[in-house]
C-alpha cells in the first residue's frame, strides 16, 4: 500500500507543479497496480477535465462513484465533472447527468443526517 501512496503523492506533486500529463501518467501507473483506488480516479477526473479530455474525465468520475457509492462527495465531484464536460463540449447530455449526480449527493447527505439524528449522542 505504501507504494500506492507514494505514487499518488508523486502524482499530486506533479499536478501542483502544473505537470498535468505527467500526473496523469503517474495515476494511470497507480491504477495499473490497483484499479480500485478511488482517489486516483477522482484525481484523474479532474486532470483529464483540465486537459480537455472530457470523455476520460467522466469515465473516471463515474468509476469513482462505483467504488464509493455511499459517499456524497463522490457524487458531488461527479456532478462537477459533468458540468465541466458540458462547459468544454457544449453537449447538453451532461446537464441532466450533473443534476442527477447532485441529487444523489443530496439524498445521501439527507440519509446520513437522518441516521445521525437517531444516534443519541
Phi and psi in degrees as GROMACS dihedral restraints (atoms count N, CA, C in turn):
[ dihedral_restraints ]
;  ai    aj    ak    al  type     phi  dphi    fc
    3     4     5     6     1   -64.1    20    10
    4     5     6     7     1   -32.2    20    10
    6     7     8     9     1   -63.4    20    10
    7     8     9    10     1   -39.4    20    10
    9    10    11    12     1   -65.9    20    10
   10    11    12    13     1   -42.7    20    10
   12    13    14    15     1   -63.2    20    10
   13    14    15    16     1   -39.6    20    10
   15    16    17    18     1   -64.3    20    10
   16    17    18    19     1   -43.5    20    10
   18    19    20    21     1   -61.7    20    10
   19    20    21    22     1   -43.2    20    10
   21    22    23    24     1   -63.2    20    10
   22    23    24    25     1   -44.7    20    10
   24    25    26    27     1   -63.6    20    10
   25    26    27    28     1   -37.9    20    10
   27    28    29    30     1   -63.3    20    10
   28    29    30    31     1   -42.1    20    10
   30    31    32    33     1   -63.5    20    10
   31    32    33    34     1   -41.6    20    10
   33    34    35    36     1   -62.6    20    10
   34    35    36    37     1   -41.2    20    10
   36    37    38    39     1   -64.2    20    10
   37    38    39    40     1   -43.0    20    10
   39    40    41    42     1   -62.6    20    10
   40    41    42    43     1   -41.5    20    10
   42    43    44    45     1   -60.5    20    10
   43    44    45    46     1   -45.0    20    10
   45    46    47    48     1   -63.3    20    10
   46    47    48    49     1   -27.9    20    10
   48    49    50    51     1   -84.2    20    10
   49    50    51    52     1    -0.4    20    10
   51    52    53    54     1    81.8    20    10
   52    53    54    55     1    13.5    20    10
   54    55    56    57     1   -94.6    20    10
   55    56    57    58     1    71.6    20    10
   57    58    59    60     1   -59.6    20    10
   58    59    60    61     1   -49.5    20    10
   60    61    62    63     1   -61.8    20    10
   61    62    63    64     1   -40.5    20    10
   63    64    65    66     1   -68.7    20    10
   64    65    66    67     1   -37.2    20    10
   66    67    68    69     1   -64.9    20    10
   67    68    69    70     1   -41.6    20    10
   69    70    71    72     1   -60.3    20    10
   70    71    72    73     1   -44.9    20    10
   72    73    74    75     1   -59.5    20    10
   73    74    75    76     1   -43.3    20    10
   75    76    77    78     1   -65.3    20    10
   76    77    78    79     1   -42.0    20    10
   78    79    80    81     1   -67.8    20    10
   79    80    81    82     1   -36.8    20    10
   81    82    83    84     1   -66.8    20    10
   82    83    84    85     1   -33.5    20    10
   84    85    86    87     1   -62.0    20    10
   85    86    87    88     1   -44.0    20    10
   87    88    89    90     1   -59.5    20    10
   88    89    90    91     1   -46.6    20    10
   90    91    92    93     1   -65.6    20    10
   91    92    93    94     1   -24.2    20    10
   93    94    95    96     1   -64.9    20    10
   94    95    96    97     1   -24.6    20    10
   96    97    98    99     1   -95.8    20    10
   97    98    99   100     1   -29.9    20    10
   99   100   101   102     1  -150.8    20    10
  100   101   102   103     1    93.6    20    10
  102   103   104   105     1   -68.9    20    10
  103   104   105   106     1    -8.8    20    10
  105   106   107   108     1  -102.7    20    10
  106   107   108   109     1    20.1    20    10
  108   109   110   111     1   -80.3    20    10
  109   110   111   112     1    97.5    20    10
  111   112   113   114     1   -60.6    20    10
  112   113   114   115     1   -41.4    20    10
  114   115   116   117     1   -61.6    20    10
  115   116   117   118     1   -35.8    20    10
  117   118   119   120     1   -64.4    20    10
  118   119   120   121     1   -40.4    20    10
  120   121   122   123     1   -65.5    20    10
  121   122   123   124     1   -41.4    20    10
  123   124   125   126     1   -58.8    20    10
  124   125   126   127     1   -47.9    20    10
  126   127   128   129     1   -63.9    20    10
  127   128   129   130     1   -40.9    20    10
  129   130   131   132     1   -65.5    20    10
  130   131   132   133     1   -34.8    20    10
  132   133   134   135     1   -59.0    20    10
  133   134   135   136     1   -43.5    20    10
  135   136   137   138     1   -67.8    20    10
  136   137   138   139     1   -48.7    20    10
  138   139   140   141     1   -66.9    20    10
  139   140   141   142     1   -42.0    20    10
  141   142   143   144     1   -64.8    20    10
  142   143   144   145     1   -35.0    20    10
  144   145   146   147     1   -62.3    20    10
  145   146   147   148     1   -44.3    20    10
  147   148   149   150     1   -61.3    20    10
  148   149   150   151     1   -33.3    20    10
  150   151   152   153     1   -85.4    20    10
  151   152   153   154     1     7.6    20    10
  153   154   155   156     1    60.5    20    10
  154   155   156   157     1    29.7    20    10
  156   157   158   159     1  -107.1    20    10
  157   158   159   160     1    75.7    20    10
  159   160   161   162     1   -70.0    20    10
  160   161   162   163     1   -30.3    20    10
  162   163   164   165     1   -61.5    20    10
  163   164   165   166     1   -44.5    20    10
  165   166   167   168     1   -68.4    20    10
  166   167   168   169     1   -37.7    20    10
  168   169   170   171     1   -59.2    20    10
  169   170   171   172     1   -48.3    20    10
  171   172   173   174     1   -64.0    20    10
  172   173   174   175     1   -42.8    20    10
  174   175   176   177     1   -55.9    20    10
  175   176   177   178     1   -46.4    20    10
  177   178   179   180     1   -73.5    20    10
  178   179   180   181     1   -34.6    20    10
  180   181   182   183     1   -63.2    20    10
  181   182   183   184     1   -42.3    20    10
  183   184   185   186     1   -67.1    20    10
  184   185   186   187     1   -39.0    20    10
  186   187   188   189     1   -62.5    20    10
  187   188   189   190     1   -40.0    20    10
  189   190   191   192     1   -60.4    20    10
  190   191   192   193     1   -41.2    20    10
  192   193   194   195     1   -69.5    20    10
  193   194   195   196     1   -31.5    20    10
  195   196   197   198     1   -65.0    20    10
  196   197   198   199     1   -36.3    20    10
  198   199   200   201     1   -79.3    20    10
  199   200   201   202     1   -27.5    20    10
  201   202   203   204     1  -127.1    20    10
  202   203   204   205     1    62.7    20    10
  204   205   206   207     1   -71.5    20    10
  205   206   207   208     1   -10.5    20    10
  207   208   209   210     1  -111.7    20    10
  208   209   210   211     1     8.3    20    10
  210   211   212   213     1   -97.6    20    10
  211   212   213   214     1   114.3    20    10
  213   214   215   216     1   -57.4    20    10
  214   215   216   217     1   -35.0    20    10
  216   217   218   219     1   -58.6    20    10
  217   218   219   220     1   -38.6    20    10
  219   220   221   222     1   -55.0    20    10
  220   221   222   223     1   -44.8    20    10
  222   223   224   225     1   -77.8    20    10
  223   224   225   226     1   -31.0    20    10
  225   226   227   228     1   -64.2    20    10
  226   227   228   229     1   -45.8    20    10
  228   229   230   231     1   -63.3    20    10
  229   230   231   232     1   -39.7    20    10
  231   232   233   234     1   -64.4    20    10
  232   233   234   235     1   -40.1    20    10
  234   235   236   237     1   -59.2    20    10
  235   236   237   238     1   -44.3    20    10
  237   238   239   240     1   -63.9    20    10
  238   239   240   241     1   -40.2    20    10
  240   241   242   243     1   -60.4    20    10
  241   242   243   244     1   -44.4    20    10
  243   244   245   246     1   -63.0    20    10
  244   245   246   247     1   -42.0    20    10
  246   247   248   249     1   -61.5    20    10
  247   248   249   250     1   -42.6    20    10
  249   250   251   252     1   -68.3    20    10
  250   251   252   253     1   -35.8    20    10
  252   253   254   255     1   -63.8    20    10
  253   254   255   256     1   -41.2    20    10
  255   256   257   258     1   -61.6    20    10
  256   257   258   259     1   -46.6    20    10
  258   259   260   261     1   -61.3    20    10
  259   260   261   262     1   -35.4    20    10
  261   262   263   264     1   -82.4    20    10
  262   263   264   265     1   -22.3    20    10
  264   265   266   267     1  -118.9    20    10
  265   266   267   268     1   -23.8    20    10
  267   268   269   270     1    75.9    20    10
  268   269   270   271     1     7.2    20    10
  270   271   272   273     1   -77.0    20    10
  271   272   273   274     1   110.9    20    10
  273   274   275   276     1   -65.0    20    10
  274   275   276   277     1   -17.2    20    10
  276   277   278   279     1   -60.4    20    10
  277   278   279   280     1   -23.5    20    10
  279   280   281   282     1   -75.4    20    10
  280   281   282   283     1   -21.4    20    10
  282   283   284   285     1   -64.9    20    10
  283   284   285   286     1   -54.8    20    10
  285   286   287   288     1   -64.2    20    10
  286   287   288   289     1   -30.2    20    10
  288   289   290   291     1   -65.9    20    10
  289   290   291   292     1   -40.6    20    10
  291   292   293   294     1   -63.0    20    10
  292   293   294   295     1   -42.5    20    10
  294   295   296   297     1   -66.3    20    10
  295   296   297   298     1   -39.9    20    10
  297   298   299   300     1   -64.7    20    10
  298   299   300   301     1   -43.4    20    10
  300   301   302   303     1   -64.2    20    10
  301   302   303   304     1   -41.0    20    10
  303   304   305   306     1   -60.3    20    10
  304   305   306   307     1   -46.0    20    10
  306   307   308   309     1   -62.9    20    10
  307   308   309   310     1   -38.3    20    10
  309   310   311   312     1   -64.1    20    10
  310   311   312   313     1   -42.3    20    10
  312   313   314   315     1   -60.7    20    10
  313   314   315   316     1   -45.0    20    10
  315   316   317   318     1   -64.7    20    10
  316   317   318   319     1   -38.9    20    10
  318   319   320   321     1   -65.1    20    10
  319   320   321   322     1   -41.2    20    10
  321   322   323   324     1   -65.3    20    10
  322   323   324   325     1   -39.1    20    10
  324   325   326   327     1   -64.1    20    10
  325   326   327   328     1   -43.3    20    10
  327   328   329   330     1   -63.6    20    10
  328   329   330   331     1   -40.7    20    10
  330   331   332   333     1   -63.9    20    10
  331   332   333   334     1   -42.1    20    10
  333   334   335   336     1   -65.4    20    10
  334   335   336   337     1   -40.4    20    10
  336   337   338   339     1   -65.5    20    10
  337   338   339   340     1   -40.1    20    10
  339   340   341   342     1   -64.9    20    10
  340   341   342   343     1   -37.1    20    10
  342   343   344   345     1   -69.0    20    10
  343   344   345   346     1   -35.1    20    10
  345   346   347   348     1   -69.7    20    10
  346   347   348   349     1   -32.3    20    10
  348   349   350   351     1   -62.2    20    10
  349   350   351   352     1   -32.8    20    10
  351   352   353   354     1   -91.5    20    10
  352   353   354   355     1     6.1    20    10
  354   355   356   357     1   -76.4    20    10
  355   356   357   358     1   -22.9    20    10
  357   358   359   360     1    78.9    20    10
  358   359   360   361     1     7.4    20    10
